[in-house]
Amino acid sequence: MSRWIGQPSIKGSTEAVRMSLLTLNTVGITFVWGVEQTYCTPYLLSLGLTKSKTSLVWIAGPLSGLIVQPIVGALADESTSKWGRRRPFIVVGAVLSALCLLTLGFTKEMVAYFVPDEKAAQTLTISMAVLAIYAVDFSINAVMSAARSLVVDTLPIDKQQTGSAWGSRMSAIGHGIAYATGAIDLPSLLGTSLGDTQFKQLTVIAALGLVFTCFVTAWAVTERVLIAPRHDPRKDEGGFKVVSQIWSTIVHLPPRIRAICMAQFWAWIGWFPFLFYSTTWIGETYFRYDVARDAKDSGDALGEIGRVGSEAFIIYSIITFFGSWILPMVIRSPDDESYTQRPPAALRGVVEKLNEHKPDLLTAWMCAHATFAGAMLFAPFATSFRFATFLVCLCGLPWNIASWAPSAFLGVEVNKLSGATAPNGSYRRLSHDSNSNLELEEMNGLSSPTIIDPEGLRPSSKSGTTGQLSGVYFGILNIYTTIPQFIGTILSTIIFSILEPGKSPELAHGANPSEHHGTDGPNAISVCLFIGACSAIIAVFATRKLKHL
């Protein structure tokens, strides 16, 4: 049996402040992902890699998610650190990610310092850039795993949808900041103090932002401390214990959790190419169909494609930002049919009229899959970057729900497994009393003191935070998120090899023109997006199964 001391708490005088502090690290995490997704594909193409080889590099994302998140989740679940189970992983992972980002941004300079020969340096630069991307992905996945479990561990069951919605809002803010800074000509604005190219300056800003936001969340949140984990007979398995625990949990997943994971599986076959290639797709569409021929020889083609893609995604981010605030008000929580997100006074009248007919989160999730599929089916027919931008923006609200629904459903299910069965508990902010530094959970009007909980569950309580295995369950959800990315990587590699086997004519200016691929046929990225749309249609039916479980 497990023994605990303390209660989870968050600094702040209002719920909005507490939720924003709890999920602030999501801003830094999504800022890093935004920079990577916007600039790293064109960056690798500018170094001379073909699209098919570049797609193989992006196996780093699913590989790191498949390995790091479940293992970090399992290790954190049994951590007895006095700082809590999640925050040490968040802080250490953020610092490592920042160092790897700086290495990625200044790869050419680091290699040139040690290898003066230009030809040898080019090969080494590509290798070092690829390794830096892998290092960023592995370290940021550790931060993500701990950050998501921290939300589930800290909030009672009736606040899980609120916490997930706030995470979606912070994700929209992080992406919006990334795309906005990417659309600005930073060297002209900031000079060369942070680097002489757009990409270098973005990596510096992203590294600083990640460290800052993660440290603020770690400062604002107090976790309950695990004194001693419950006895696990698999301890005799030694080094195979974590893998054994993860595999055993996957095999014996509860039906509803398995259904959530399968819906996520099919959805992410579609989302993977969208997230990693859509800005490059918009930039290439711009260069192929919209820009004048004499303007194609840009001195910073990488920056131009990144800026065009970022400008399109600024609109996308504005949609996701407002959607992350409005959608929770008009969608029912998965754990309580009567629960309603409290709207601002200005919107209260409209929201109350919609309450009688508002959809539940499951219906909204299915509609999100369908909307995404409908938009991406038209991707191969985009011959204008404005139309491509329109299609991307249509996916803004679906991404809101895709970012929020799986975590909300899984948080509710994990809490139910912990014995928290009713949504009528509450919690209060951190006390300003110097003699008290732990938040107390309030039950039926009474505050319980800081206690040692022998089971870590408290089934007699009507509300409570998650049990011991939230890290493992979220790690498993991430496995079902990353396996589709392997599938997407393989599919995109095949498609790129067939349709665009050469180097990028827009970016690889140093290559011989005979090495460039043609631009007469369909854009290879748009074909990947079309296949993703077909998978999203399957996701609609996979999600529908939750209605019958």
C-alpha positions as CSV (number, residue, x, y, z in Angstrom):
1,M,0.0,0.0,0.0
2,S,1.1,3.6,-0.7
3,R,1.7,6.2,1.9
4,W,1.3,9.9,1.2
5,I,1.7,13.2,3.0
6,G,0.2,16.6,2.2
7,Q,-2.4,17.9,-0.3
8,P,-1.9,19.2,-3.8
9,S,-2.1,23.0,-4.0
10,I,-1.7,25.9,-6.4
11,K,-0.8,29.5,-5.6
12,G,-3.3,32.2,-6.6
13,S,-6.4,33.9,-5.3
14,T,-8.8,33.0,-8.1
15,E,-9.4,29.8,-10.1
16,A,-8.3,31.5,-13.3
17,V,-4.9,32.4,-11.8
18,R,-4.5,28.9,-10.3
19,M,-5.3,27.2,-13.6
20,S,-3.1,29.5,-15.6
21,L,-0.1,28.9,-13.3
22,L,-0.7,25.1,-13.3
23,T,-0.7,25.0,-17.1
24,L,1.7,27.8,-17.9
25,N,4.5,25.4,-18.8
26,T,2.3,24.4,-21.8
27,V,3.1,27.8,-23.3
28,G,6.8,27.0,-23.3
29,I,6.3,23.4,-24.5
30,T,4.1,24.5,-27.5
31,F,6.4,27.4,-28.3
32,V,9.2,24.8,-28.8
33,W,7.0,22.6,-30.9
34,G,5.8,25.5,-32.9
35,V,9.4,26.6,-33.8
36,E,10.3,23.0,-34.6
37,Q,7.3,22.3,-36.7
38,T,7.6,25.6,-38.6
39,Y,11.3,25.8,-39.2
40,C,13.0,22.5,-38.8
41,T,11.7,20.8,-42.0
42,P,12.7,23.8,-44.3
43,Y,16.0,24.0,-42.2
44,L,16.9,20.4,-43.0
45,L,15.9,20.9,-46.6
46,S,18.1,24.0,-46.8
47,L,21.0,21.8,-45.6
48,G,20.6,19.6,-48.7
49,L,18.4,16.7,-47.4
50,T,15.7,15.4,-49.6
51,K,12.1,15.3,-48.4
52,S,12.1,11.5,-48.1
53,K,15.2,11.7,-45.8
54,T,13.8,14.6,-43.9
55,S,10.6,12.6,-43.2
56,L,12.8,9.9,-41.7
57,V,14.3,12.5,-39.3
58,W,10.8,13.1,-37.9
59,I,10.7,9.6,-36.6
60,A,12.4,11.3,-33.6
61,G,9.0,12.6,-32.5
62,P,7.2,9.3,-32.3
63,L,10.3,7.4,-31.1
64,S,10.8,9.8,-28.2
65,G,7.2,9.7,-27.3
66,L,7.1,5.9,-27.4
67,I,10.1,5.5,-25.2
68,V,10.3,8.6,-23.0
69,Q,6.8,9.4,-22.0
70,P,5.7,5.9,-20.7
71,I,9.0,5.4,-18.9
72,V,9.1,8.9,-17.4
73,G,5.4,8.4,-16.4
74,A,6.2,5.1,-14.7
75,L,9.3,6.4,-12.9
76,A,7.5,9.6,-11.7
77,D,4.6,7.6,-10.4
78,E,6.9,6.0,-7.8
79,S,9.2,9.0,-7.1
80,T,9.5,9.8,-3.4
81,S,11.2,13.1,-4.0
82,K,10.4,15.8,-1.4
83,W,9.6,18.1,-4.3
84,G,6.9,15.8,-5.6
85,R,6.6,13.3,-8.3
86,R,6.3,15.5,-11.4
87,R,8.1,18.8,-10.9
88,P,11.7,17.5,-10.8
89,F,11.1,16.0,-14.3
90,I,9.6,19.2,-15.5
91,V,12.5,21.4,-14.4
92,V,15.4,19.1,-15.4
93,G,13.7,18.3,-18.7
94,A,13.2,22.0,-19.5
95,V,16.9,22.8,-18.9
96,L,18.1,19.9,-21.1
97,S,15.6,20.9,-23.8
98,A,16.9,24.5,-23.8
99,L,20.5,23.4,-24.2
100,C,19.6,21.1,-27.1
101,L,17.6,23.9,-28.8
102,L,20.6,26.2,-28.7
103,T,22.7,23.4,-30.1
104,L,20.2,23.1,-33.0
105,G,20.1,26.8,-33.7
106,F,23.9,27.2,-33.8
107,T,24.9,23.9,-35.3
108,K,26.8,25.4,-38.3
109,E,28.9,27.6,-36.1
110,M,29.7,24.8,-33.6
111,V,30.8,22.5,-36.4
112,A,32.7,25.2,-38.3
113,Y,34.7,26.0,-35.1
114,F,36.1,22.5,-35.0
115,V,36.0,21.5,-38.7
116,P,37.4,24.2,-41.1
117,D,36.9,22.1,-44.2
118,E,33.7,23.3,-45.8
119,K,32.7,20.0,-47.5
120,A,33.4,17.9,-44.4
121,A,31.7,20.4,-42.3
122,Q,28.4,20.2,-44.3
123,T,28.0,16.4,-43.7
124,L,28.9,16.9,-40.0
125,T,26.4,19.8,-39.7
126,I,23.6,17.7,-41.1
127,S,24.4,14.9,-38.6
128,M,24.7,17.2,-35.7
129,A,21.4,19.0,-36.6
130,V,19.6,15.6,-36.8
131,L,21.0,14.5,-33.4
132,A,20.0,17.9,-31.9
133,I,16.4,17.4,-33.1
134,Y,16.4,14.0,-31.5
135,A,17.7,15.4,-28.3
136,V,15.1,18.2,-28.2
137,D,12.3,15.7,-28.9
138,F,13.4,13.3,-26.2
139,S,13.9,15.9,-23.5
140,I,10.7,17.9,-24.3
141,N,8.7,14.6,-24.2
142,A,9.9,14.1,-20.6
143,V,8.6,17.6,-19.8
144,M,5.2,16.9,-21.5
145,S,4.7,13.6,-19.7
146,A,5.3,15.1,-16.3
147,A,3.3,18.3,-17.1
148,R,0.1,16.4,-18.1
149,S,0.3,14.1,-15.1
150,L,0.7,17.1,-12.9
151,V,-2.6,18.5,-14.0
152,V,-4.4,15.2,-13.4
153,D,-2.7,14.7,-10.0
154,T,-3.4,18.2,-8.7
155,L,-7.1,18.7,-9.7
156,P,-10.2,16.9,-8.3
157,I,-12.4,15.0,-10.7
158,D,-14.9,17.8,-11.4
159,K,-12.0,20.1,-12.5
160,Q,-10.5,17.7,-15.0
161,Q,-12.3,19.2,-18.0
162,T,-11.4,22.7,-16.7
163,G,-7.8,21.7,-16.4
164,S,-7.7,20.2,-19.9
165,A,-9.4,23.3,-21.4
166,W,-6.9,25.5,-19.7
167,G,-4.1,23.4,-21.2
168,S,-5.7,23.8,-24.6
169,R,-5.8,27.6,-24.1
170,M,-2.1,27.7,-23.1
171,S,-1.3,25.5,-26.0
172,A,-3.0,28.0,-28.3
173,I,-1.1,30.9,-26.7
174,G,2.2,29.1,-27.1
175,H,1.6,28.3,-30.7
176,G,0.3,31.8,-31.3
177,I,3.5,33.3,-29.8
178,A,5.7,30.9,-31.9
179,Y,3.9,31.8,-35.1
180,A,3.8,35.5,-34.4
181,T,7.5,35.7,-33.6
182,G,8.2,33.5,-36.7
183,A,6.3,35.9,-38.9
184,I,8.3,38.9,-37.8
185,D,11.7,39.6,-39.4
186,L,13.6,39.2,-36.1
187,P,17.1,40.1,-37.3
188,S,15.8,43.4,-38.6
189,L,14.0,44.0,-35.2
190,L,16.6,42.7,-32.7
191,G,19.8,43.0,-34.7
192,T,22.3,40.2,-34.4
193,S,22.6,40.0,-30.6
194,L,20.7,36.7,-30.5
195,G,22.0,35.4,-33.8
196,D,22.2,36.5,-37.4
197,T,19.3,34.5,-38.8
198,Q,15.6,34.1,-38.0
199,F,16.0,30.5,-37.0
200,K,18.9,31.1,-34.5
201,Q,17.0,33.9,-32.8
202,L,13.8,31.8,-32.5
203,T,15.8,28.9,-30.9
204,V,17.2,31.3,-28.3
205,I,13.8,32.8,-27.5
206,A,12.1,29.3,-27.3
207,A,14.8,28.1,-25.0
208,L,14.4,31.0,-22.6
209,G,10.6,30.8,-22.8
210,L,10.6,27.1,-22.0
211,V,12.8,27.4,-18.9
212,F,10.9,30.4,-17.6
213,T,7.4,28.9,-17.9
214,C,8.4,25.5,-16.5
215,F,10.1,27.1,-13.5
216,V,7.0,29.3,-12.8
217,T,4.7,26.2,-12.8
218,A,7.1,24.3,-10.5
219,W,7.2,27.3,-8.1
220,A,3.4,27.7,-8.1
221,V,2.3,24.1,-7.6
222,T,2.8,22.0,-4.5
223,E,2.4,18.3,-4.9
224,R,1.5,15.7,-2.3
225,V,4.5,13.7,-1.5
226,L,4.7,9.9,-1.9
227,I,6.4,8.5,1.3
228,A,6.4,4.9,0.2
229,P,5.0,3.3,-3.0
230,R,2.7,0.4,-2.7
231,H,4.2,-3.0,-2.9
232,D,4.6,-4.3,-6.4
233,P,5.4,-8.0,-6.9
234,R,7.1,-7.1,-10.2
235,K,10.0,-5.5,-8.2
236,D,11.8,-8.8,-8.5
237,E,12.0,-8.3,-12.2
238,G,14.7,-5.6,-11.7
239,G,15.4,-3.5,-14.7
240,F,12.4,-4.9,-16.6
241,K,10.0,-3.7,-14.0
242,V,8.9,-0.5,-15.8
243,V,8.5,-2.2,-19.2
244,S,6.6,-5.0,-17.5
245,Q,4.3,-2.6,-15.7
246,I,3.6,-0.7,-18.9
247,W,3.0,-3.8,-20.9
248,S,0.7,-5.3,-18.3
249,T,-1.3,-2.1,-18.1
250,I,-1.7,-2.0,-21.9
251,V,-2.9,-5.6,-22.0
252,H,-5.5,-5.0,-19.2
253,L,-6.7,-1.6,-20.2
254,P,-10.3,-0.8,-19.1
255,P,-12.6,-0.8,-22.1
256,R,-13.3,2.9,-22.1
257,I,-9.6,3.8,-21.8
258,R,-8.8,1.5,-24.7
259,A,-11.5,3.1,-26.8
260,I,-10.1,6.6,-26.0
261,C,-6.6,5.3,-27.1
262,M,-8.0,3.8,-30.4
263,A,-9.7,7.1,-31.2
264,Q,-6.5,8.9,-30.6
265,F,-4.6,6.4,-32.8
266,W,-6.7,7.0,-35.9
267,A,-6.9,10.7,-35.3
268,W,-3.1,11.2,-35.1
269,I,-2.4,9.5,-38.4
270,G,-4.1,12.6,-39.8
271,W,-2.7,15.2,-37.4
272,F,1.0,14.1,-37.7
273,P,1.6,15.3,-41.3
274,F,-0.6,18.4,-40.6
275,L,1.5,19.5,-37.6
276,F,4.9,18.8,-39.1
277,Y,4.5,19.7,-42.8
278,S,1.7,22.2,-43.2
279,T,3.7,25.3,-42.8
280,T,6.2,24.0,-45.3
281,W,3.3,23.1,-47.6
282,I,1.9,26.6,-47.4
283,G,5.4,28.1,-48.1
284,E,6.0,25.8,-51.0
285,T,2.5,26.6,-52.4
286,Y,3.4,30.3,-52.2
287,F,6.7,29.9,-54.0
288,R,5.2,27.7,-56.7
289,Y,2.0,29.5,-57.5
290,D,2.0,33.0,-56.1
291,V,5.5,34.6,-55.9
292,A,7.0,36.2,-59.0
293,R,9.8,34.2,-60.7
294,D,12.4,36.9,-60.1
295,A,11.6,36.9,-56.4
296,K,12.2,33.2,-55.9
297,D,16.0,33.6,-55.4
298,S,15.6,34.9,-51.9
299,G,18.8,35.4,-49.8
300,D,17.0,33.7,-46.9
301,A,14.6,31.3,-48.5
302,L,14.3,29.4,-45.2
303,G,13.2,32.5,-43.4
304,E,10.8,33.4,-46.3
305,I,9.1,30.0,-46.2
306,G,9.0,30.1,-42.4
307,R,7.5,33.6,-42.4
308,V,4.8,32.8,-45.0
309,G,3.8,29.6,-43.1
310,S,3.9,31.5,-39.8
311,E,1.7,34.3,-41.1
312,A,-0.9,31.7,-42.1
313,F,-0.7,30.0,-38.7
314,I,-1.2,33.3,-36.9
315,I,-4.8,33.2,-38.1
316,Y,-5.0,29.6,-37.2
317,S,-3.7,30.4,-33.7
318,I,-6.2,33.2,-33.2
319,I,-9.0,30.8,-34.0
320,T,-7.6,28.1,-31.6
321,F,-7.1,30.7,-28.9
322,F,-10.7,32.0,-28.9
323,G,-12.0,28.5,-29.5
324,S,-10.1,27.3,-26.3
325,W,-12.1,29.8,-24.3
326,I,-15.5,29.5,-26.0
327,L,-15.8,25.8,-26.6
328,P,-15.6,24.7,-22.9
329,M,-18.6,27.0,-22.2
330,V,-20.8,25.3,-24.8
331,I,-19.7,21.7,-24.5
332,R,-20.8,19.4,-21.6
333,S,-18.2,17.9,-19.4
334,P,-17.7,14.1,-19.9
335,D,-18.1,13.3,-16.2
336,D,-21.3,15.3,-15.3
337,E,-24.3,15.8,-17.5
338,S,-25.3,18.8,-15.4
339,Y,-21.9,20.5,-15.3
340,T,-21.6,23.9,-17.0
341,Q,-18.5,26.0,-17.5
342,R,-19.3,29.4,-15.9
343,P,-19.3,32.0,-18.7
344,P,-18.4,35.7,-18.5
345,A,-21.3,38.0,-17.8
346,A,-21.4,39.3,-21.4
347,L,-21.9,35.8,-22.8
348,R,-24.1,34.4,-20.1
349,G,-27.4,34.9,-21.8
350,V,-26.3,33.3,-25.0
351,V,-24.6,30.4,-23.3
352,E,-27.6,29.7,-21.1
353,K,-29.9,29.5,-24.1
354,L,-27.5,27.0,-25.6
355,N,-27.3,24.8,-22.5
356,E,-30.4,22.9,-23.3
357,H,-29.1,21.8,-26.7
358,K,-25.3,22.0,-26.3
359,P,-23.4,18.9,-27.4
360,D,-21.4,16.7,-25.1
361,L,-17.6,16.5,-25.5
362,L,-17.9,13.1,-27.2
363,T,-20.1,14.5,-30.0
364,A,-17.8,17.5,-30.3
365,W,-14.8,15.2,-30.7
366,M,-16.5,13.3,-33.5
367,C,-17.4,16.5,-35.3
368,A,-13.8,17.7,-34.9
369,H,-12.5,14.6,-36.7
370,A,-15.1,15.1,-39.5
371,T,-14.2,18.8,-39.9
372,F,-10.5,18.1,-40.1
373,A,-11.1,15.3,-42.7
374,G,-13.3,17.5,-44.8
375,A,-10.7,20.3,-44.9
376,M,-7.7,18.1,-45.7
377,L,-9.5,16.1,-48.5
378,F,-9.1,19.3,-50.5
379,A,-5.4,19.7,-49.9
380,P,-4.2,18.3,-53.2
381,F,-6.3,20.8,-55.0
382,A,-4.8,23.9,-53.4
383,T,-3.1,26.0,-56.1
384,S,-2.9,29.2,-54.0
385,F,-1.4,29.8,-50.7
386,R,-4.5,31.7,-49.7
387,F,-6.7,28.6,-50.3
388,A,-4.1,26.5,-48.4
389,T,-4.3,28.9,-45.5
390,F,-8.1,28.7,-45.5
391,L,-7.9,24.9,-45.3
392,V,-5.4,25.1,-42.4
393,C,-7.6,27.6,-40.5
394,L,-10.6,25.3,-40.8
395,C,-8.6,22.9,-38.7
396,G,-8.2,25.4,-35.8
397,L,-11.3,24.4,-33.8
398,P,-10.8,20.7,-34.5
399,W,-7.3,21.0,-33.1
400,N,-8.7,22.7,-29.9
401,I,-10.9,19.7,-29.3
402,A,-8.2,17.1,-30.3
403,S,-5.9,18.7,-27.7
404,W,-8.4,18.7,-25.0
405,A,-10.8,15.8,-25.3
406,P,-8.5,12.8,-24.9
407,S,-6.9,14.2,-21.7
408,A,-10.3,15.2,-20.3
409,F,-11.8,11.7,-20.9
410,L,-8.7,9.9,-19.7
411,G,-8.4,12.2,-16.6
412,V,-12.0,11.3,-15.7
413,E,-11.5,7.6,-16.2
414,V,-8.3,7.5,-14.2
415,N,-9.9,9.4,-11.3
416,K,-12.8,7.0,-11.3
417,L,-10.3,4.1,-11.1
418,S,-8.9,6.0,-8.0
419,G,-12.2,5.9,-6.3
420,A,-13.2,9.5,-6.9
421,T,-16.7,9.0,-8.1
422,A,-18.6,12.3,-7.6
423,P,-18.0,15.8,-9.0
424,N,-18.9,17.7,-5.9
425,G,-15.6,18.3,-4.1
426,S,-13.7,21.5,-4.1
427,Y,-10.4,22.9,-3.2
428,R,-9.1,26.2,-2.1
429,R,-6.0,28.3,-2.8
430,L,-2.8,28.2,-1.0
431,S,-3.1,29.8,2.4
432,H,-1.2,33.1,3.1
433,D,-0.7,31.9,6.6
434,S,3.0,31.4,7.2
435,N,2.3,28.4,9.3
436,S,0.5,26.6,6.6
437,N,1.9,25.9,3.1
438,L,-0.4,23.2,2.0
439,E,-3.8,23.5,0.3
440,L,-6.6,21.7,2.1
441,E,-9.3,19.9,0.3
442,E,-12.8,20.7,1.5
443,M,-15.3,18.0,2.0
444,N,-18.9,18.8,3.0
445,G,-17.8,22.1,4.4
446,L,-15.0,20.6,6.5
447,S,-11.3,20.9,5.9
448,S,-9.2,17.8,6.3
449,P,-5.7,18.4,7.7
450,T,-2.5,17.3,6.0
451,I,-2.5,13.5,6.3
452,I,-0.7,10.3,5.5
453,D,-3.0,8.3,3.2
454,P,-2.2,4.6,3.4
455,E,-3.8,3.8,0.1
456,G,-3.3,7.0,-1.8
457,L,-7.0,6.8,-2.9
458,R,-9.5,7.7,-0.2
459,P,-12.5,5.9,-1.7
460,S,-14.8,7.4,1.0
461,S,-14.2,10.9,-0.4
462,K,-16.6,12.3,-2.9
463,S,-13.9,14.0,-4.7
464,G,-10.2,13.6,-5.0
465,T,-7.2,13.7,-7.2
466,T,-5.9,10.8,-9.3
467,G,-4.4,7.6,-8.1
468,Q,-0.9,6.4,-8.4
469,L,-0.9,5.2,-12.1
470,S,-1.8,8.4,-13.9
471,G,1.7,8.7,-15.3
472,V,1.5,5.2,-16.7
473,Y,-2.0,5.7,-18.3
474,F,-1.0,9.0,-19.9
475,G,2.2,7.3,-21.1
476,I,0.1,4.6,-22.7
477,L,-2.1,7.3,-24.3
478,N,1.0,8.7,-25.7
479,I,2.0,5.3,-27.2
480,Y,-1.3,5.4,-29.1
481,T,-0.4,8.9,-30.2
482,T,3.2,8.0,-31.3
483,I,2.6,4.8,-33.2
484,P,0.5,6.6,-35.8
485,Q,3.4,9.0,-36.2
486,F,5.6,6.0,-37.2
487,I,3.0,5.0,-39.7
488,G,2.8,8.6,-41.0
489,T,6.6,8.8,-41.3
490,I,6.7,5.6,-43.3
491,L,3.8,6.7,-45.6
492,S,5.3,10.2,-46.1
493,T,8.7,8.7,-46.9
494,I,7.2,6.5,-49.6
495,I,5.1,9.4,-51.0
496,F,8.1,11.8,-51.0
497,S,10.3,9.2,-52.7
498,I,7.8,8.6,-55.5
499,L,6.5,12.2,-56.1
500,E,9.5,14.4,-55.1
501,P,12.7,12.3,-54.9
502,G,15.2,15.1,-55.4
503,K,16.2,18.1,-53.3
504,S,14.0,21.1,-52.7
505,P,14.2,23.7,-55.5
506,E,12.9,26.3,-53.2
507,L,15.5,25.8,-50.4
508,A,18.5,23.8,-51.6
509,H,20.1,26.6,-53.5
510,G,23.6,25.1,-53.1
511,A,22.6,21.9,-54.9
512,N,23.0,21.3,-58.7
513,P,19.7,22.1,-60.5
514,S,19.8,18.5,-61.8
515,E,19.4,17.3,-58.2
516,H,16.2,19.3,-57.7
517,H,12.8,17.5,-57.8
518,G,10.1,18.6,-60.3
519,T,7.2,20.8,-59.3
520,D,4.8,19.9,-62.1
521,G,2.9,17.1,-60.3
522,P,0.8,17.3,-57.1
523,N,2.6,18.6,-54.0
524,A,3.7,15.5,-52.1
525,I,2.8,17.0,-48.7
526,S,-0.7,17.6,-49.9
527,V,-1.0,13.9,-50.7
528,C,0.1,13.1,-47.2
529,L,-2.6,15.4,-45.8
530,F,-5.2,13.7,-48.0
531,I,-4.3,10.3,-46.6
532,G,-4.5,11.8,-43.1
533,A,-8.0,13.0,-43.8
534,C,-9.0,9.4,-44.7
535,S,-7.7,8.2,-41.3
536,A,-9.6,11.0,-39.6
537,I,-12.9,9.6,-41.1
538,I,-12.1,6.3,-39.4
539,A,-11.4,8.2,-36.2
540,V,-15.1,9.4,-36.2
541,F,-16.3,5.8,-36.0
542,A,-13.7,4.8,-33.4
543,T,-14.7,7.7,-31.2
544,R,-18.4,6.8,-31.5
545,K,-17.7,3.5,-29.8
546,L,-17.3,5.4,-26.5
547,K,-21.1,6.1,-26.6
548,H,-21.7,2.4,-26.1
549,L,-19.2,1.6,-23.3
